[in-house]
């Protein structure tokens, strides 16, 4: 994606960072978060103009929130 990450992805990451004292920022490109940063992965997959997945992973379970833009 040319303009990666999207503004929505950055906003979502910043809101998570605000709520988690252990996260100090975000980074683009890695599949896994580093110790103190949230990973943002940007892919262009047609035909959806924008789909965002927020994944909370622990040793017990995963919780995923999905936002899909239709235009």
Buried (B, 14 or more C-beta within 10 A) or exposed (E): EEEBBBEEBBEBBBEBBEEEEEBEEBEBEEEEBEEEBBBBEEEEEEEEEBEBEBEEEEEEEEEEEEEEEEE
